[in-house]
């Protein structure tokens, strides 16, 4: 979780298209999770890709320690 927050704030937030992606994500994902979050197929669909992304980011030096979100 901390890794993804750092990636959002330090990488995605640096470009207009990264910020647009984050805005879209926060606009769409709560509804999707509300509808499908308790289903096994939804969790299985996203678990492996997110775990791989976190592993790749950590291998590139993005930390996984507690983090205070940046305001942007």
N, CA, C and O atoms as a CHARMM CRD file, in Angstrom:
* protein
*
  288
    1    1 UNK  N      0.82800  -1.18900   0.00000 PROA 1      0.00000
    2    1 UNK  CA     0.00000   0.00000   0.00000 PROA 1      0.00000
    3    1 UNK  C      0.87700   1.25900   0.00000 PROA 1      0.00000
    4    1 UNK  O      0.63500   2.18500  -0.77400 PROA 1      0.00000
    5    2 UNK  N      1.89000   1.29000   0.86500 PROA 2      0.00000
    6    2 UNK  CA     2.76000   2.46500   0.92000 PROA 2      0.00000
    7    2 UNK  C      3.50900   2.64100  -0.39000 PROA 2      0.00000
    8    2 UNK  O      3.72200   3.76200  -0.85300 PROA 2      0.00000
    9    3 UNK  N      3.89900   1.53600  -0.97200 PROA 3      0.00000
   10    3 UNK  CA     4.62300   1.58000  -2.24200 PROA 3      0.00000
   11    3 UNK  C      3.77400   2.24000  -3.31600 PROA 3      0.00000
   12    3 UNK  O      4.25400   3.10100  -4.05300 PROA 3      0.00000
   13    4 UNK  N      2.52100   1.84000  -3.40300 PROA 4      0.00000
   14    4 UNK  CA     1.63500   2.41300  -4.42300 PROA 4      0.00000
   15    4 UNK  C      1.37000   3.89500  -4.17400 PROA 4      0.00000
   16    4 UNK  O      1.25300   4.66900  -5.12400 PROA 4      0.00000
   17    5 UNK  N      1.27500   4.29100  -2.92800 PROA 5      0.00000
   18    5 UNK  CA     1.07500   5.71000  -2.62300 PROA 5      0.00000
   19    5 UNK  C      2.27900   6.53800  -3.05400 PROA 5      0.00000
   20    5 UNK  O      2.13400   7.61500  -3.63300 PROA 5      0.00000
   21    6 UNK  N      3.46700   6.01900  -2.76400 PROA 6      0.00000
   22    6 UNK  CA     4.68500   6.72800  -3.18100 PROA 6      0.00000
   23    6 UNK  C      4.74800   6.82600  -4.70600 PROA 6      0.00000
   24    6 UNK  O      5.10300   7.87200  -5.25000 PROA 6      0.00000
   25    7 UNK  N      4.40600   5.74100  -5.38700 PROA 7      0.00000
   26    7 UNK  CA     4.40500   5.75500  -6.85000 PROA 7      0.00000
   27    7 UNK  C      3.42300   6.80500  -7.36900 PROA 7      0.00000
   28    7 UNK  O      3.73700   7.55600  -8.29200 PROA 7      0.00000
   29    8 UNK  N      2.25000   6.85000  -6.77600 PROA 8      0.00000
   30    8 UNK  CA     1.25200   7.85000  -7.17200 PROA 8      0.00000
   31    8 UNK  C      1.80500   9.25700  -7.00900 PROA 8      0.00000
   32    8 UNK  O      1.74300  10.06600  -7.93500 PROA 8      0.00000
   33    9 UNK  N      2.34900   9.55000  -5.82500 PROA 9      0.00000
   34    9 UNK  CA     2.77300  10.91400  -5.51900 PROA 9      0.00000
   35    9 UNK  C      4.08700  11.30600  -6.18400 PROA 9      0.00000
   36    9 UNK  O      4.25500  12.45800  -6.58300 PROA 9      0.00000
   37   10 UNK  N      5.01900  10.36700  -6.30700 PROA 10     0.00000
   38   10 UNK  CA     6.34400  10.71100  -6.83200 PROA 10     0.00000
   39   10 UNK  C      6.47600  10.51700  -8.33700 PROA 10     0.00000
   40   10 UNK  O      7.36100  11.10900  -8.95600 PROA 10     0.00000
   41   11 UNK  N      5.63000   9.71400  -8.92800 PROA 11     0.00000
   42   11 UNK  CA     5.75100   9.43300 -10.36200 PROA 11     0.00000
   43   11 UNK  C      4.51900   9.88800 -11.13700 PROA 11     0.00000
   44   11 UNK  O      4.61900  10.72400 -12.03600 PROA 11     0.00000
   45   12 UNK  N      3.36200   9.34000 -10.78900 PROA 12     0.00000
   46   12 UNK  CA     2.15000   9.67300 -11.55200 PROA 12     0.00000
   47   12 UNK  C      1.79100  11.15200 -11.43600 PROA 12     0.00000
   48   12 UNK  O      1.37800  11.76600 -12.41900 PROA 12     0.00000
   49   13 UNK  N      1.94300  11.71600 -10.26600 PROA 13     0.00000
   50   13 UNK  CA     1.54900  13.11400 -10.05800 PROA 13     0.00000
   51   13 UNK  C      2.46700  14.11100 -10.75800 PROA 13     0.00000
   52   13 UNK  O      2.17200  15.30500 -10.79800 PROA 13     0.00000
   53   14 UNK  N      3.56400  13.63100 -11.30300 PROA 14     0.00000
   54   14 UNK  CA     4.52000  14.51900 -11.96600 PROA 14     0.00000
   55   14 UNK  C      4.10300  14.91900 -13.38000 PROA 14     0.00000
   56   14 UNK  O      4.65100  15.87000 -13.93700 PROA 14     0.00000
   57   15 UNK  N      3.14200  14.20800 -13.96600 PROA 15     0.00000
   58   15 UNK  CA     2.72200  14.51600 -15.33600 PROA 15     0.00000
   59   15 UNK  C      1.21100  14.74800 -15.37500 PROA 15     0.00000
   60   15 UNK  O      0.48000  14.28000 -14.50100 PROA 15     0.00000
   61   16 UNK  N      0.75900  15.46200 -16.38000 PROA 16     0.00000
   62   16 UNK  CA    -0.67200  15.73600 -16.48200 PROA 16     0.00000
   63   16 UNK  C     -1.44800  14.45000 -16.73700 PROA 16     0.00000
   64   16 UNK  O     -2.54500  14.27800 -16.20400 PROA 16     0.00000
   65   17 UNK  N     -0.89900  13.54900 -17.53800 PROA 17     0.00000
   66   17 UNK  CA    -1.61700  12.30300 -17.82400 PROA 17     0.00000
   67   17 UNK  C     -1.58500  11.35800 -16.62500 PROA 17     0.00000
   68   17 UNK  O     -2.50800  10.56400 -16.44700 PROA 17     0.00000
   69   18 UNK  N     -0.55000  11.43000 -15.80900 PROA 18     0.00000
   70   18 UNK  CA    -0.52100  10.66300 -14.56800 PROA 18     0.00000
   71   18 UNK  C     -1.57400  11.15400 -13.59300 PROA 18     0.00000
   72   18 UNK  O     -2.27600  10.36000 -12.96700 PROA 18     0.00000
   73   19 UNK  N     -1.67900  12.47500 -13.46900 PROA 19     0.00000
   74   19 UNK  CA    -2.70600  13.05500 -12.59500 PROA 19     0.00000
   75   19 UNK  C     -4.10500  12.74400 -13.11500 PROA 19     0.00000
   76   19 UNK  O     -5.01900  12.50000 -12.32700 PROA 19     0.00000
   77   20 UNK  N     -4.27900  12.75100 -14.43600 PROA 20     0.00000
   78   20 UNK  CA    -5.58400  12.40400 -15.01800 PROA 20     0.00000
   79   20 UNK  C     -5.93500  10.95000 -14.70300 PROA 20     0.00000
   80   20 UNK  O     -7.08200  10.64200 -14.37800 PROA 20     0.00000
   81   21 UNK  N     -4.94900  10.05800 -14.79800 PROA 21     0.00000
   82   21 UNK  CA    -5.18100   8.65500 -14.46700 PROA 21     0.00000
   83   21 UNK  C     -5.59600   8.50400 -13.00100 PROA 21     0.00000
   84   21 UNK  O     -6.52900   7.76200 -12.69100 PROA 21     0.00000
   85   22 UNK  N     -4.90900   9.20100 -12.10900 PROA 22     0.00000
   86   22 UNK  CA    -5.23300   9.11100 -10.68400 PROA 22     0.00000
   87   22 UNK  C     -6.64900   9.62700 -10.43600 PROA 22     0.00000
   88   22 UNK  O     -7.40800   9.01400  -9.68500 PROA 22     0.00000
   89   23 UNK  N     -7.00900  10.74300 -11.05800 PROA 23     0.00000
   90   23 UNK  CA    -8.36900  11.28200 -10.89600 PROA 23     0.00000
   91   23 UNK  C     -9.41600  10.28900 -11.39800 PROA 23     0.00000
   92   23 UNK  O    -10.43600  10.06800 -10.74600 PROA 23     0.00000
   93   24 UNK  N     -9.15500   9.69600 -12.55500 PROA 24     0.00000
   94   24 UNK  CA   -10.07300   8.69300 -13.10200 PROA 24     0.00000
   95   24 UNK  C    -10.18300   7.48700 -12.16500 PROA 24     0.00000
   96   24 UNK  O    -11.27700   6.98600 -11.90700 PROA 24     0.00000
   97   25 UNK  N     -9.03900   7.03300 -11.66500 PROA 25     0.00000
   98   25 UNK  CA    -9.01900   5.89600 -10.74600 PROA 25     0.00000
   99   25 UNK  C     -9.89000   6.18100  -9.51800 PROA 25     0.00000
  100   25 UNK  O    -10.71900   5.35500  -9.13600 PROA 25     0.00000
  101   26 UNK  N     -9.69900   7.34800  -8.90600 PROA 26     0.00000
  102   26 UNK  CA   -10.47000   7.68100  -7.70700 PROA 26     0.00000
  103   26 UNK  C    -11.94400   7.95500  -8.01000 PROA 26     0.00000
  104   26 UNK  O    -12.78300   7.85900  -7.11400 PROA 26     0.00000
  105   27 UNK  N    -12.26000   8.28700  -9.23100 PROA 27     0.00000
  106   27 UNK  CA   -13.66200   8.49000  -9.60700 PROA 27     0.00000
  107   27 UNK  C    -14.37800   7.16900  -9.85300 PROA 27     0.00000
  108   27 UNK  O    -15.56500   7.03800  -9.55400 PROA 27     0.00000
  109   28 UNK  N    -13.65800   6.18700 -10.40000 PROA 28     0.00000
  110   28 UNK  CA   -14.28100   4.93000 -10.82400 PROA 28     0.00000
  111   28 UNK  C    -14.13700   3.81200  -9.79300 PROA 28     0.00000
  112   28 UNK  O    -15.08700   3.06600  -9.55400 PROA 28     0.00000
  113   29 UNK  N    -12.97600   3.69000  -9.19000 PROA 29     0.00000
  114   29 UNK  CA   -12.70000   2.51700  -8.35900 PROA 29     0.00000
  115   29 UNK  C    -13.61400   2.36300  -7.13900 PROA 29     0.00000
  116   29 UNK  O    -13.97900   1.22800  -6.83400 PROA 29     0.00000
  117   30 UNK  N    -14.00500   3.40800  -6.42700 PROA 30     0.00000
  118   30 UNK  CA   -14.89500   3.17500  -5.28200 PROA 30     0.00000
  119   30 UNK  C    -16.21100   2.49700  -5.68300 PROA 30     0.00000
  120   30 UNK  O    -16.72500   1.64800  -4.95500 PROA 30     0.00000
  121   31 UNK  N    -16.74000   2.87100  -6.82100 PROA 31     0.00000
  122   31 UNK  CA   -17.98300   2.24700  -7.28200 PROA 31     0.00000
  123   31 UNK  C    -17.75100   0.78200  -7.63900 PROA 31     0.00000
  124   31 UNK  O    -18.55400  -0.08000  -7.28000 PROA 31     0.00000
  125   32 UNK  N    -16.66700   0.50200  -8.33700 PROA 32     0.00000
  126   32 UNK  CA   -16.37000  -0.88600  -8.69100 PROA 32     0.00000
  127   32 UNK  C    -16.16700  -1.75000  -7.45300 PROA 32     0.00000
  128   32 UNK  O    -16.64800  -2.88200  -7.39300 PROA 32     0.00000
  129   33 UNK  N    -15.46600  -1.22100  -6.48400 PROA 33     0.00000
  130   33 UNK  CA   -15.24300  -1.97800  -5.24800 PROA 33     0.00000
  131   33 UNK  C    -16.55000  -2.16100  -4.48900 PROA 33     0.00000
  132   33 UNK  O    -16.78600  -3.22500  -3.91600 PROA 33     0.00000
  133   34 UNK  N    -17.38400  -1.16300  -4.47700 PROA 34     0.00000
  134   34 UNK  CA   -18.68100  -1.28900  -3.81200 PROA 34     0.00000
  135   34 UNK  C    -19.52000  -2.38000  -4.47200 PROA 34     0.00000
  136   34 UNK  O    -20.17800  -3.15800  -3.78200 PROA 34     0.00000
  137   35 UNK  N    -19.50000  -2.44000  -5.79700 PROA 35     0.00000
  138   35 UNK  CA   -20.28100  -3.43400  -6.52100 PROA 35     0.00000
  139   35 UNK  C    -19.68400  -4.84100  -6.44000 PROA 35     0.00000
  140   35 UNK  O    -20.40200  -5.81700  -6.22200 PROA 35     0.00000
  141   36 UNK  N    -18.36200  -4.93500  -6.61800 PROA 36     0.00000
  142   36 UNK  CA   -17.73700  -6.24300  -6.79400 PROA 36     0.00000
  143   36 UNK  C    -16.68400  -6.60600  -5.74800 PROA 36     0.00000
  144   36 UNK  O    -16.14400  -7.71100  -5.79600 PROA 36     0.00000
  145   37 UNK  N    -16.38200  -5.73200  -4.82500 PROA 37     0.00000
  146   37 UNK  CA   -15.27500  -5.92500  -3.90400 PROA 37     0.00000
  147   37 UNK  C    -15.34500  -7.16900  -3.05100 PROA 37     0.00000
  148   37 UNK  O    -14.30900  -7.68100  -2.62900 PROA 37     0.00000
  149   38 UNK  N    -16.52900  -7.66600  -2.78600 PROA 38     0.00000
  150   38 UNK  CA   -16.67100  -8.85700  -1.95400 PROA 38     0.00000
  151   38 UNK  C    -16.69000 -10.15600  -2.75000 PROA 38     0.00000
  152   38 UNK  O    -16.89500 -11.22800  -2.18000 PROA 38     0.00000
  153   39 UNK  N    -16.48000 -10.07400  -4.05000 PROA 39     0.00000
  154   39 UNK  CA   -16.50800 -11.28200  -4.87500 PROA 39     0.00000
  155   39 UNK  C    -15.09600 -11.81600  -5.09000 PROA 39     0.00000
  156   39 UNK  O    -14.14300 -11.05500  -5.25800 PROA 39     0.00000
  157   40 UNK  N    -14.98500 -13.13100  -5.08000 PROA 40     0.00000
  158   40 UNK  CA   -13.67100 -13.75700  -5.25800 PROA 40     0.00000
  159   40 UNK  C    -13.09000 -13.48600  -6.63800 PROA 40     0.00000
  160   40 UNK  O    -11.88900 -13.24900  -6.76300 PROA 40     0.00000
  161   41 UNK  N    -13.91900 -13.51700  -7.67500 PROA 41     0.00000
  162   41 UNK  CA   -13.39000 -13.32800  -9.02400 PROA 41     0.00000
  163   41 UNK  C    -12.76300 -11.94100  -9.18400 PROA 41     0.00000
  164   41 UNK  O    -11.74800 -11.79500  -9.86400 PROA 41     0.00000
  165   42 UNK  N    -13.36300 -10.92300  -8.55900 PROA 42     0.00000
  166   42 UNK  CA   -12.83900  -9.56000  -8.66000 PROA 42     0.00000
  167   42 UNK  C    -11.49700  -9.45400  -7.94700 PROA 42     0.00000
  168   42 UNK  O    -10.55200  -8.86000  -8.46600 PROA 42     0.00000
  169   43 UNK  N    -11.42400 -10.03100  -6.76300 PROA 43     0.00000
  170   43 UNK  CA   -10.16800 -10.00900  -6.01200 PROA 43     0.00000
  171   43 UNK  C     -9.07000 -10.75600  -6.76500 PROA 43     0.00000
  172   43 UNK  O     -7.93700 -10.28100  -6.84800 PROA 43     0.00000
  173   44 UNK  N     -9.40400 -11.92600  -7.31500 PROA 44     0.00000
  174   44 UNK  CA    -8.41900 -12.70700  -8.05500 PROA 44     0.00000
  175   44 UNK  C     -7.96300 -11.97700  -9.31800 PROA 44     0.00000
  176   44 UNK  O     -6.80200 -12.06900  -9.71500 PROA 44     0.00000
  177   45 UNK  N     -8.88500 -11.25800  -9.93800 PROA 45     0.00000
  178   45 UNK  CA    -8.56300 -10.51700 -11.15200 PROA 45     0.00000
  179   45 UNK  C     -7.47100  -9.48500 -10.90600 PROA 45     0.00000
  180   45 UNK  O     -6.58700  -9.31100 -11.74500 PROA 45     0.00000
  181   46 UNK  N     -7.51700  -8.80600  -9.77900 PROA 46     0.00000
  182   46 UNK  CA    -6.60800  -7.69100  -9.51900 PROA 46     0.00000
  183   46 UNK  C     -5.44200  -8.02700  -8.61300 PROA 46     0.00000
  184   46 UNK  O     -4.43300  -7.32300  -8.64500 PROA 46     0.00000
  185   47 UNK  N     -5.53500  -9.07400  -7.80500 PROA 47     0.00000
  186   47 UNK  CA    -4.49200  -9.36400  -6.81200 PROA 47     0.00000
  187   47 UNK  C     -3.12100  -9.57800  -7.45700 PROA 47     0.00000
  188   47 UNK  O     -2.15400  -8.91800  -7.07600 PROA 47     0.00000
  189   48 UNK  N     -3.02600 -10.47700  -8.41500 PROA 48     0.00000
  190   48 UNK  CA    -1.72300 -10.79900  -9.01700 PROA 48     0.00000
  191   48 UNK  C     -1.10300  -9.60600  -9.75300 PROA 48     0.00000
  192   48 UNK  O      0.07700  -9.32400  -9.54200 PROA 48     0.00000
  193   49 UNK  N     -1.85200  -8.89100 -10.61100 PROA 49     0.00000
  194   49 UNK  CA    -1.23500  -7.72900 -11.27700 PROA 49     0.00000
  195   49 UNK  C     -0.75500  -6.65700 -10.28800 PROA 49     0.00000
  196   49 UNK  O      0.30000  -6.05600 -10.48900 PROA 49     0.00000
  197   50 UNK  N     -1.52000  -6.42200  -9.23300 PROA 50     0.00000
  198   50 UNK  CA    -1.09400  -5.42400  -8.25400 PROA 50     0.00000
  199   50 UNK  C      0.12900  -5.89800  -7.47200 PROA 50     0.00000
  200   50 UNK  O      1.03600  -5.11200  -7.19700 PROA 50     0.00000
  201   51 UNK  N      0.15200  -7.18500  -7.11200 PROA 51     0.00000
  202   51 UNK  CA     1.32300  -7.72800  -6.41500 PROA 51     0.00000
  203   51 UNK  C      2.56900  -7.62100  -7.29000 PROA 51     0.00000
  204   51 UNK  O      3.64600  -7.28100  -6.79900 PROA 51     0.00000
  205   52 UNK  N      2.42800  -7.90900  -8.58200 PROA 52     0.00000
  206   52 UNK  CA     3.56900  -7.78900  -9.50400 PROA 52     0.00000
  207   52 UNK  C      4.03800  -6.34100  -9.62700 PROA 52     0.00000
  208   52 UNK  O      5.23800  -6.06500  -9.62000 PROA 52     0.00000
  209   53 UNK  N      3.08500  -5.42300  -9.73900 PROA 53     0.00000
  210   53 UNK  CA     3.43700  -4.00900  -9.83200 PROA 53     0.00000
  211   53 UNK  C      4.19800  -3.56200  -8.58700 PROA 53     0.00000
  212   53 UNK  O      5.22200  -2.88800  -8.69600 PROA 53     0.00000
  213   54 UNK  N      3.70800  -3.93200  -7.41200 PROA 54     0.00000
  214   54 UNK  CA     4.37900  -3.55700  -6.16800 PROA 54     0.00000
  215   54 UNK  C      5.78200  -4.14700  -6.12500 PROA 54     0.00000
  216   54 UNK  O      6.72500  -3.46300  -5.72600 PROA 54     0.00000
  217   55 UNK  N      5.93600  -5.40100  -6.52800 PROA 55     0.00000
  218   55 UNK  CA     7.26300  -6.03100  -6.53700 PROA 55     0.00000
  219   55 UNK  C      8.21700  -5.30000  -7.47200 PROA 55     0.00000
  220   55 UNK  O      9.37400  -5.07000  -7.12100 PROA 55     0.00000
  221   56 UNK  N      7.74400  -4.93400  -8.65300 PROA 56     0.00000
  222   56 UNK  CA     8.58600  -4.21300  -9.60500 PROA 56     0.00000
  223   56 UNK  C      8.97600  -2.84300  -9.07300 PROA 56     0.00000
  224   56 UNK  O     10.12700  -2.42800  -9.20700 PROA 56     0.00000
  225   57 UNK  N      8.03200  -2.14300  -8.47300 PROA 57     0.00000
  226   57 UNK  CA     8.32400  -0.81800  -7.92900 PROA 57     0.00000
  227   57 UNK  C      9.34000  -0.91200  -6.78600 PROA 57     0.00000
  228   57 UNK  O     10.25500  -0.09400  -6.69100 PROA 57     0.00000
  229   58 UNK  N      9.17100  -1.91000  -5.92600 PROA 58     0.00000
  230   58 UNK  CA    10.11000  -2.08100  -4.82500 PROA 58     0.00000
  231   58 UNK  C     11.49400  -2.45800  -5.34500 PROA 58     0.00000
  232   58 UNK  O     12.50100  -2.01900  -4.78900 PROA 58     0.00000
  233   59 UNK  N     11.55600  -3.26100  -6.39900 PROA 59     0.00000
  234   59 UNK  CA    12.84600  -3.62100  -6.99200 PROA 59     0.00000
  235   59 UNK  C     13.54000  -2.38900  -7.57300 PROA 59     0.00000
  236   59 UNK  O     14.76700  -2.35000  -7.66000 PROA 59     0.00000
  237   60 UNK  N     12.76600  -1.39600  -7.96600 PROA 60     0.00000
  238   60 UNK  CA    13.31900  -0.14400  -8.50800 PROA 60     0.00000
  239   60 UNK  C     13.60500   0.88100  -7.41400 PROA 60     0.00000
  240   60 UNK  O     14.02700   2.00100  -7.70200 PROA 60     0.00000
  241   61 UNK  N     13.37300   0.49500  -6.15800 PROA 61     0.00000
  242   61 UNK  CA    13.73700   1.36800  -5.04800 PROA 61     0.00000
  243   61 UNK  C     12.60600   2.13500  -4.40000 PROA 61     0.00000
  244   61 UNK  O     12.85600   2.94700  -3.51000 PROA 61     0.00000
  245   62 UNK  N     11.36300   1.90600  -4.81500 PROA 62     0.00000
  246   62 UNK  CA    10.23900   2.57600  -4.17000 PROA 62     0.00000
  247   62 UNK  C     10.01200   1.88500  -2.82500 PROA 62     0.00000
  248   62 UNK  O      9.80200   0.67400  -2.76900 PROA 62     0.00000
  249   63 UNK  N     10.05700   2.65500  -1.75900 PROA 63     0.00000
  250   63 UNK  CA     9.98700   2.09200  -0.41100 PROA 63     0.00000
  251   63 UNK  C      8.58000   1.62700  -0.04600 PROA 63     0.00000
  252   63 UNK  O      7.58500   2.04300  -0.64000 PROA 63     0.00000
  253   64 UNK  N      8.53700   0.74400   0.95900 PROA 64     0.00000
  254   64 UNK  CA     7.25900   0.22100   1.44300 PROA 64     0.00000
  255   64 UNK  C      7.03500   0.56900   2.90700 PROA 64     0.00000
  256   64 UNK  O      6.23600  -0.07700   3.58500 PROA 64     0.00000
  257   65 UNK  N      7.72900   1.57800   3.39500 PROA 65     0.00000
  258   65 UNK  CA     7.57700   2.00500   4.78000 PROA 65     0.00000
  259   65 UNK  C      6.42600   3.00300   4.88900 PROA 65     0.00000
  260   65 UNK  O      6.02000   3.59000   3.88600 PROA 65     0.00000
  261   66 UNK  N      5.89200   3.20000   6.10700 PROA 66     0.00000
  262   66 UNK  CA     4.78200   4.15400   6.27400 PROA 66     0.00000
  263   66 UNK  C      5.10400   5.50100   5.63400 PROA 66     0.00000
  264   66 UNK  O      6.24600   5.96000   5.62200 PROA 66     0.00000
  265   67 UNK  N      4.05900   6.10500   5.11000 PROA 67     0.00000
  266   67 UNK  CA     4.21900   7.26900   4.24200 PROA 67     0.00000
  267   67 UNK  C      3.09000   8.23800   4.44500 PROA 67     0.00000
  268   67 UNK  O      1.93400   7.83000   4.56100 PROA 67     0.00000
  269   68 UNK  N      3.40000   9.51300   4.49000 PROA 68     0.00000
  270   68 UNK  CA     2.41100  10.57400   4.57900 PROA 68     0.00000
  271   68 UNK  C      2.09900  11.05700   3.16700 PROA 68     0.00000
  272   68 UNK  O      2.99000  11.53900   2.46800 PROA 68     0.00000
  273   69 UNK  N      0.84900  10.93300   2.74500 PROA 69     0.00000
  274   69 UNK  CA     0.46400  11.33300   1.39400 PROA 69     0.00000
  275   69 UNK  C      0.81000  12.79400   1.12100 PROA 69     0.00000
  276   69 UNK  O      0.65700  13.65100   1.99100 PROA 69     0.00000
  277   70 UNK  N      1.27600  13.06500  -0.08600 PROA 70     0.00000
  278   70 UNK  CA     1.51100  14.44200  -0.50400 PROA 70     0.00000
  279   70 UNK  C      0.19100  15.05800  -0.94700 PROA 70     0.00000
  280   70 UNK  O     -0.70000  14.35400  -1.42300 PROA 70     0.00000
  281   71 UNK  N      0.07200  16.32200  -0.79600 PROA 71     0.00000
  282   71 UNK  CA    -1.12000  17.03600  -1.28200 PROA 71     0.00000
  283   71 UNK  C     -0.74000  17.64400  -2.61300 PROA 71     0.00000
  284   71 UNK  O      0.19500  18.44100  -2.68800 PROA 71     0.00000
  285   72 UNK  N     -1.45700  17.27700  -3.67000 PROA 72     0.00000
  286   72 UNK  CA    -1.14200  17.78500  -5.00300 PROA 72     0.00000
  287   72 UNK  C     -2.37500  18.05000  -5.72700 PROA 72     0.00000
  288   72 UNK  O     -2.33300  18.48700  -6.87700 PROA 72     0.00000
